[in-house]
């Protein structure tokens, strides 16, 4: 019997790629073949995908960047990508096509629609991304990572949660060590692309902590390449032990060891926090489309697992005060960690995989 084939299309950020990886892991365990269609940016995040995942790199294009000439070439590049995807799909005969958002998903989702293949999108945020807005009415199912998610009236939405990678599930509910007078780990994450504002504010905030607290701090700080040298030098000059990197490949391990996480509220980061269970200070990206990062953070904030600081209100003094509040109250920190677990959906991957299997039984339409 021929193995069913799942075609996963995902764009070039960790927010799209990490839940795609989780689904790939689950479907391979179920005996499916899995192909991943992404672009050069997304390929940077494929190191954690199972080796048996078949990779296809596509050329992506967006109207959001570049000059007039670049924008004029977007439509022809997209059309060429769609035609190539149609030819590839006719050859490979995918059983189900699932898109996770981002411009590189356009060719695959368009081809699936043209060929009337069983198809679905997964939206990680509480507000549909630009590409998912286009396809929400053209797929059989919209799987939602956050609920409620704003959807077109005719779209079929179902809350499944945000899938997390196996490395995160391996640390689900890992025992939490509350803050105390011993080495304490703080994980600083700006999403897969880093965040300049966190590099500007977090190091300065740590210097404003009382000496008796600061002497116990150890930091893992994700910073953009262009910020790496200055952030590293700042920590050295102020005697704060810090590991500064542009991207951490072992985020689940670092999060499990952390007493506190300071982070953007991208969908994957919020999902990881809720599965592992850690107190957090969340600073939503102010320019996120539809302010979706604030919507993402709401479940943890409402549960009492996180403190939200709008980017417009973020400065070193206010952040230091919130950090000190958590790090000097071990029982409150433990309560936040437990509350995070209560806000999670650790079975999100299984739910999404079940939808794939349901779609596989559908007649093409």
C-alpha positions, 0 to 999 in steps of 0.5 A: 500500500502506498504511503499517504503524502502530506505536503506542508507549506510554511514561511520563513520565520520560526513562528511558522516553521516550528508548528510545521515541524511538530506536525511533520514529526507526528505524521511521520510517526503515523507512517505518512511521507512528509514533504516541506515546501519553504523558502531560503529563510525558512530553510534556516529552521529545518535543522530540527525537522526529522531527516526523512522529511523531503525538502523543497525550496521555493522562491518567495516574493512579497509586496511588502519589501523592495523598490518598484522594480522588485514589486513589479516582479512579485506577481510573475514570480508567484505565478511561476511558483504556482505553475511549478507547484501544480506540475509537482503536485500532479507528479507527487499526488499529495494526499493533504496539503497544509499551509502554516502561513507566510508568502512561501506558502502561496504556490503550494496552497494555490496549487492545492486549490486549483487541483481541488486537493484536501487542504487546510491552513493553520493560523498560529495567531489570534489574527489571520496573517496576510496569506492566510487571509487569502486562503481562509475561504478556499480551504476545507478547514482553518485550524486555529492556534489561539481562540477566538481567531478573527475569521471570514464569515464563510471560513470553517474555524476550529481551535486546536492550539499551537503545536510544539516540537517534540523537544518542547513536549519532552520537557512538558511540565518540567519541575520548576525551581522557584527563585532564591539565593542561588544561581537563577537563569533568565531567558531573553527571547525576541522571537526567531528574528530577535528584537532590538528593543529587548537588547536595548532595555533588558541589559539595562534593566538587569543593572537596576536590580538590587545587588543581592538579587543581581549577583545570582543572575545568569542570562541567556539572551537572543540578540540580532547579529548587529546587536551581538557585540554591544549586548555582550560587551554591556554584560561583561562591563557590568559583571553579569554572566550572559550567553548572547547568541543570534539564535538558540537551537536549544530553547526548550532546555534553556526555558526548562532551566529558567526562573523567568522568561522575558520575551516577545509574545509570538505564537510559538513562544507563548505555546512553549511557555504554556507547555513547559510552564514558566513565569514570563514578562511579555512585550508584544511587538508593537508593529505586529499586524492586527496587534496579534502578539497582544492577542497571543499573550492574553491567555497567559496574562489572564491566567496569571502566568505572565505580566504584559508590558506594552512596547510603548511603556517599556523602559529599564526601570519599569522592566526592572521593577517587574523582574524584581517582583517575580524574582523576590517572591518564590511562591508567586513565581511558582504560582505563575509557572503552574498557571502557565501549564493550565493555559496550554494545549499540549495535545495541539499536535495530536488534534492537528494530526487528527484533522489531517487524517480526516481530510485524507478521507475527503473527496477532492473538492 
